[in-house]
Amino acid sequence: MNELSRYKLRCRRGMKELDFVLERYLSNHFPQADAEEIQRFDELLELQDPSLFGIIFQIEPTPEPFQALAAKIRALS
């Protein structure tokens, strides 16, 4: 299983909205992501669904380390 396939599995969440935006990020930005962005994406995927949803959909404040990545993901939704 290649890296992109592993990330596709990790992007399957309990919420369709998250599945949609995370999979769009994978298709549009992940292949060109640098090591730092991939590390941030890993960290973002470690969050529980409610927190991740809150950050992506701007319901709660976005922690500084995730701001640039969250903005990229939001631009695709």
trRosetta pair geometry for C-beta under 8 A, 3 or more apart (Angstrom, degrees):
i j d omega theta_ij theta_ji phi_ij phi_ji
1 5 4.7 -123 -170 91 89 132
1 6 5.8 108 133 -58 116 84
2 5 5.1 97 57 9 70 105
2 6 7.3 -131 103 -6 37 89
3 6 5.7 -56 -152 34 33 112
3 7 6.5 29 154 -15 67 105
4 7 5.8 -56 -150 38 33 109
4 8 6.4 40 150 -25 66 102
4 26 6.8 121 -156 -175 88 110
4 30 6.8 129 -117 117 90 133
4 31 7.4 5 -92 -82 128 82
5 8 5.5 -47 -148 29 34 115
5 9 6.8 34 153 -16 63 101
6 9 5.9 -55 -157 34 34 110
6 10 6.5 29 149 -16 66 108
7 10 5.4 -55 -145 40 38 112
7 11 6.2 40 154 -25 68 106
7 26 5.8 166 118 -116 120 123
7 30 6.6 169 113 -155 162 156
7 41 7.6 12 -139 136 126 130
7 45 7.9 -127 -144 -70 78 161
8 11 5.8 -56 -148 33 30 112
8 12 7.4 40 151 -31 59 93
8 23 7.0 54 -133 -116 79 89
8 26 6.2 126 -84 173 72 169
9 12 6.0 -44 -162 12 38 112
10 45 5.1 31 154 -174 120 146
11 18 7.8 -161 -176 141 72 87
11 19 6.5 109 142 -133 86 55
11 22 3.9 -174 -153 126 111 127
11 23 5.6 145 129 -66 143 68
11 26 6.2 -95 -37 -35 162 135
11 45 7.1 -76 -82 -115 58 120
12 19 6.0 26 -127 -113 49 105
13 18 4.2 -23 51 95 147 132
13 19 5.7 -148 36 -59 83 74
13 22 7.1 104 -13 12 117 148
13 49 5.3 137 -179 -107 119 107
13 52 7.2 -131 -121 83 155 146
14 18 7.8 35 55 44 49 132
14 49 5.1 -61 45 -74 103 164
15 18 4.4 76 77 9 102 106
15 19 6.9 -169 93 -11 52 84
15 49 5.5 139 -7 -170 113 124
15 53 6.0 19 56 -81 168 126
16 19 5.3 -53 -149 34 37 117
16 20 6.2 40 155 -24 68 104
17 20 5.8 -54 -153 32 29 113
17 21 6.7 12 159 -5 64 107
17 53 6.9 72 85 -127 121 103
17 57 7.3 9 146 -60 138 133
18 21 6.3 -62 -144 43 31 98
18 22 5.7 22 165 -13 69 116
18 49 6.4 -122 -13 -143 163 89
18 52 6.1 59 -124 115 135 119
18 53 5.9 -82 -64 -83 113 83
18 56 6.8 134 -111 36 79 159
19 22 6.3 -67 -142 43 20 104
19 23 6.0 15 165 -14 62 116
20 23 6.3 -66 -147 39 19 105
20 24 6.5 17 157 -17 60 109
20 77 7.3 89 113 -122 106 87
21 24 5.6 -54 -147 36 33 112
21 25 6.5 38 153 -21 65 101
21 56 6.0 137 95 -179 155 140
21 73 5.5 74 159 174 111 97
21 74 7.6 7 -156 -91 137 35
21 76 6.2 132 -148 87 75 103
21 77 4.7 -17 -103 -81 113 106
22 25 5.6 -49 -151 32 35 113
22 26 6.6 38 149 -21 64 102
22 45 7.9 97 -142 -96 138 96
22 73 7.1 -3 -91 -142 51 124
23 26 5.4 -47 -149 32 37 116
23 27 6.5 34 154 -16 65 105
24 27 5.8 -56 -148 39 33 109
24 28 5.9 5 164 1 68 118
24 73 7.9 118 79 -151 97 67
24 76 4.3 171 125 150 127 132
24 77 7.2 159 54 -76 151 55
25 28 6.4 -74 -136 51 23 94
25 29 5.3 -42 -167 40 67 113
25 30 6.3 84 135 -40 74 96
25 41 7.8 179 135 -123 135 124
25 72 6.6 89 -127 121 106 100
25 73 4.8 -26 -75 -109 133 83
25 76 6.0 -175 -69 32 64 156
26 29 7.7 -53 -84 54 8 71
26 30 4.5 -8 -139 0 48 142
27 30 7.5 51 -1 25 16 104
28 76 6.0 174 41 -108 151 135
29 32 6.3 -82 -165 51 48 95
29 33 6.1 67 144 -59 82 96
29 37 7.9 -106 149 159 111 145
29 72 5.7 73 -96 167 171 130
29 76 7.8 -117 -15 -50 116 139
30 33 5.2 -34 -145 -6 39 123
30 38 7.7 85 -150 -98 81 85
30 41 7.2 81 -110 -112 98 173
33 37 4.0 -126 -163 92 102 126
33 38 5.1 129 121 -56 125 80
33 41 7.0 -5 -169 -15 165 139
34 37 5.3 93 52 12 67 102
34 38 7.2 -129 101 -5 34 92
35 38 5.7 -57 -147 38 31 112
35 39 6.3 35 153 -22 65 105
36 39 5.6 -53 -151 34 32 113
36 40 6.5 32 151 -17 65 104
37 40 5.6 -51 -148 37 35 112
37 41 6.3 37 152 -21 65 104
37 68 8.0 -91 -108 105 94 115
37 69 6.3 151 -148 -92 82 107
38 41 5.5 -51 -146 35 33 114
38 42 6.5 41 150 -23 63 101
39 42 5.6 -49 -153 31 32 116
39 43 6.6 30 150 -16 64 105
40 43 5.6 -55 -150 38 34 112
40 44 6.2 37 150 -23 67 105
40 65 6.3 -164 -123 154 104 92
40 66 6.3 156 -174 -105 109 61
40 68 7.8 8 148 67 173 95
40 69 4.8 -174 124 -36 132 150
41 44 5.5 -50 -145 35 33 115
41 45 6.3 32 155 -18 64 106
41 69 6.3 -162 -72 -155 71 143
42 45 5.9 -61 -151 37 27 109
42 46 6.8 34 149 -28 61 102
43 46 5.6 -49 -157 21 35 117
43 47 7.8 48 147 -31 59 90
43 65 7.2 -29 99 123 153 132
43 66 7.5 -134 98 -78 112 101
44 47 6.1 -40 -172 6 42 114
44 52 6.6 100 172 -122 80 101
44 55 7.5 -136 -143 94 100 151
44 66 5.8 118 -89 -123 106 121
44 69 6.4 -134 -44 115 147 142
44 70 7.6 174 -119 -70 138 83
45 52 7.7 43 -114 -107 31 141
47 51 4.4 -116 179 90 116 117
47 52 4.4 147 94 -60 118 89
47 55 7.3 31 111 7 172 137
48 51 5.1 82 61 15 80 105
48 52 6.8 -156 90 -7 35 94
49 52 5.6 -60 -138 41 29 111
49 53 5.9 32 163 -21 67 108
50 53 5.8 -54 -144 37 27 113
50 54 6.3 31 155 -21 62 108
51 54 5.6 -55 -149 36 31 114
51 55 6.4 28 155 -17 65 106
51 60 7.3 -59 -143 53 60 147
52 55 5.9 -56 -149 37 30 109
52 56 6.2 21 158 -13 66 111
53 56 6.1 -60 -140 42 27 105
53 57 5.8 -10 173 15 66 116
53 59 7.0 6 123 24 79 132
54 57 6.8 -70 -129 55 17 86
54 58 7.9 -75 172 106 50 3
54 59 4.2 -92 -137 69 69 103
54 60 3.7 23 160 14 123 108
55 58 7.7 17 180 -75 24 36
55 59 8.0 -54 -28 44 22 76
55 60 6.3 -42 -67 70 55 93
55 62 5.1 97 -152 -108 87 77
55 63 7.4 -38 -116 11 127 79
55 66 6.2 -9 -175 118 140 148
55 70 5.6 -104 154 -115 98 138
56 70 6.1 -144 -102 -146 51 93
56 73 5.8 -69 -132 113 100 131
56 74 6.5 173 -171 -74 65 82
56 77 7.6 112 164 -42 105 149
57 74 7.9 151 -95 -110 34 100
58 62 7.3 -44 -105 -38 68 105
58 74 7.3 48 -34 -109 106 142
62 66 5.4 -124 -179 89 95 101
62 67 5.1 121 117 -95 125 67
62 70 4.9 -139 -137 51 141 164
63 66 5.2 66 67 20 84 105
63 67 7.5 -127 95 -42 40 78
64 67 5.7 -28 -150 -17 36 118
66 69 5.4 -73 -160 55 61 108
66 70 5.0 61 145 -29 93 111
67 70 5.9 -58 -138 38 23 109
67 71 6.3 25 160 -21 61 107
68 71 5.8 -55 -151 33 29 113
68 72 6.7 31 151 -19 62 103
69 72 5.6 -51 -154 32 35 113
69 73 6.4 31 152 -16 66 106
70 73 5.6 -55 -147 39 34 111
70 74 6.1 36 154 -21 67 106
71 74 5.7 -52 -142 37 30 112
71 75 6.4 39 155 -28 62 104
72 75 5.8 -53 -154 26 28 115
72 76 7.3 21 152 -15 59 105
73 76 6.1 -64 -164 32 35 109
73 77 7.2 36 146 -29 66 104
74 77 5.7 -53 -154 20 41 114
